[in-house]
Amino acid sequence: MNLSLTKLPWYWQLFAFVILSASGTIGFYYYIELPMRSDLAARQFQLTALHGDVAKGLATAKKLPQFRLQVSELEARLQNLKAVLPEEKDVAGLLRRLQVEAARSSLEIKGFKPSATVTKQLHAEWPIALELEGTYHNLALFFDRVGKFTRIVNISGLDVKGKERPTPNSTITATCVATTFVLLDKPAPVKPAPKGA
């Protein structure tokens, strides 16, 4: 059997051409164009997301000088706060400052005895027993000057006694506890409450 399109009447030839063209077009659409369209849509979605990321990055880049200014301000504040609540004890520095203020207040430090630190959650308390000699007025002046330190120093346990043999510049002896604070690098772990408490 010998089949040929040329032997068919023209309308069957046209019908065969339309069928072949339609099947070729449908095959092209489903096997080539649809996958390419879905790939193009996915790439378009990625491009839109990348444009959004670029826009966010540019907005952040415009704010970079402002962020740098904020960082420098926060670092300056941190340095000021470290003066108030330092990260280390600095026994010599504190003794020197107390000696200077005692001398400026016409007091004499007879005893300076640091005690063990008491660790709290974020800081450690560092008590120092002081023994001072001078006058009431000079003692009050010394406490006023210590109160103006940038570093926090609390005075407690004040015990003032009159001297048996006073002199014009030394009428009292006073003992007190000067407590200063040290910032801990890592917060102390919170101890769980005992059961049944």
C-alpha positions in Angstrom: 0.0 0.0 0.0 1.5 3.2 -1.2 0.2 6.3 0.7 0.9 9.8 -0.5 -0.7 13.1 0.3 -0.5 14.2 -3.3 -2.9 11.5 -4.4 -5.6 12.8 -2.0 -8.1 15.5 -3.0 -7.1 19.1 -2.0 -9.5 19.4 0.9 -8.1 16.2 2.5 -4.6 17.6 1.9 -5.7 20.8 3.6 -7.3 18.8 6.5 -4.0 16.8 7.0 -2.0 19.9 6.9 -4.2 21.5 9.6 -4.0 18.4 11.8 -0.2 18.2 11.5 0.1 21.9 12.1 -2.2 21.8 15.1 -0.4 18.7 16.6 3.0 20.4 16.1 1.8 23.6 17.6 0.2 21.8 20.6 3.4 19.7 21.1 5.5 22.8 20.9 3.3 24.6 23.4 3.2 21.8 26.0 6.7 20.5 25.7 8.7 23.7 25.0 6.8 26.9 25.7 5.0 26.0 29.0 8.2 24.8 30.7 10.0 28.0 29.5 7.1 30.2 30.7 7.2 28.6 34.2 11.0 28.9 34.3 10.6 32.6 33.2 8.0 33.2 35.9 10.2 31.7 38.6 13.1 33.8 37.4 10.9 36.9 37.4 9.9 36.1 41.0 13.6 35.8 42.0 14.4 39.0 40.2 11.6 40.8 42.1 12.9 39.4 45.4 16.4 40.5 44.5 15.2 44.0 43.6 13.5 44.1 47.0 16.7 43.0 48.7 18.7 45.6 46.8 16.2 48.3 47.8 16.5 47.3 51.5 20.3 47.3 51.2 20.3 50.8 49.7 17.9 52.0 52.4 20.2 50.5 55.1 23.3 52.0 53.4 21.7 55.4 53.5 21.2 55.0 57.2 24.8 53.8 57.8 26.2 57.2 58.8 23.3 57.5 61.3 24.1 54.0 62.7 27.8 54.9 63.0 26.9 58.0 64.9 24.6 56.0 67.2 27.4 53.5 67.8 29.9 56.2 68.7 27.4 57.8 71.1 26.7 54.4 72.7 30.4 53.7 73.0 30.9 57.1 74.7 28.1 56.3 77.1 29.6 52.9 77.8 32.9 54.5 78.7 31.1 56.9 81.0 29.2 54.1 82.7 32.5 52.1 83.1 33.8 55.0 85.1 30.7 54.7 87.4 30.7 50.9 87.5 34.2 49.6 86.4 34.9 46.0 85.3 37.9 45.6 87.7 38.6 46.4 91.4 41.6 48.8 91.0 42.6 48.8 94.6 45.6 51.1 94.1 43.5 53.7 92.2 40.7 53.7 94.7 43.1 54.0 97.7 44.9 56.8 95.9 41.7 58.7 95.3 40.5 58.2 98.9 43.9 59.4 100.2 43.8 62.5 98.0 40.3 63.4 99.1 41.1 62.7 102.8 44.2 65.0 102.5 42.1 67.7 100.8 39.6 67.3 103.7 42.4 67.5 106.4 41.6 63.9 107.4 44.1 61.1 108.0 43.3 57.5 106.8 44.6 55.3 109.7 43.3 52.0 108.2 42.3 50.7 104.8 41.2 47.1 104.8 39.5 45.7 101.7 37.2 42.7 102.4 36.1 39.9 100.1 33.7 40.8 97.3 30.0 39.8 97.5 28.8 38.6 94.1 25.4 39.6 93.0 23.7 38.8 89.7 25.2 41.6 87.5 27.8 43.1 89.8 30.0 42.4 92.8 30.0 44.5 95.9 33.4 45.3 97.3 33.4 46.6 100.9 36.5 48.4 102.3 36.8 49.1 106.0 38.2 52.6 106.7 39.5 54.2 109.9 39.7 58.0 109.7 41.0 60.6 112.1 40.2 64.4 112.0 37.3 66.7 112.9 33.5 66.4 112.4 33.6 69.1 109.8 36.5 67.5 107.9 34.7 64.1 108.0 31.5 65.6 106.5 33.6 67.4 103.8 35.4 64.0 103.0 32.0 62.2 102.7 30.7 65.0 100.4 33.8 64.7 98.2 33.5 60.9 98.1 29.9 61.3 97.1 31.0 63.2 94.0 33.2 60.5 92.7 32.3 59.2 89.3 32.7 55.7 90.7 29.9 54.7 93.0 31.0 54.5 96.6 28.5 53.9 99.4 29.4 54.7 103.0 27.8 52.6 105.7 28.3 51.5 109.3 29.7 54.8 110.4 30.9 54.9 114.0 32.3 58.2 115.3 34.0 58.5 118.6 35.5 61.6 120.3 39.3 61.3 121.2 40.3 61.3 124.8 43.1 63.7 124.0 41.9 65.9 121.2 44.1 68.3 119.3 42.8 71.3 117.2 43.1 69.3 114.0 42.0 65.9 115.3 39.0 65.6 117.6 37.4 62.3 116.5 38.2 58.9 115.1 35.7 57.3 112.7 35.3 53.9 111.3 33.0 53.1 108.3 32.6 50.7 105.4 33.1 52.2 102.0 31.4 49.8 99.5 32.1 50.1 95.8 30.9 48.0 92.9 32.5 46.1 90.1 30.6 45.1 86.9 30.8 41.4 86.2 31.7 40.2 82.6 29.1 37.4 82.7 26.1 37.6 85.0 26.2 35.2 87.9 23.8 32.2 87.5 20.6 32.6 89.4 20.3 30.1 92.2 17.0 28.2 92.2 14.8 28.6 95.2 14.8 25.7 97.6 11.8 23.4 97.3 9.1 24.0 99.8 10.0 27.7 100.2 
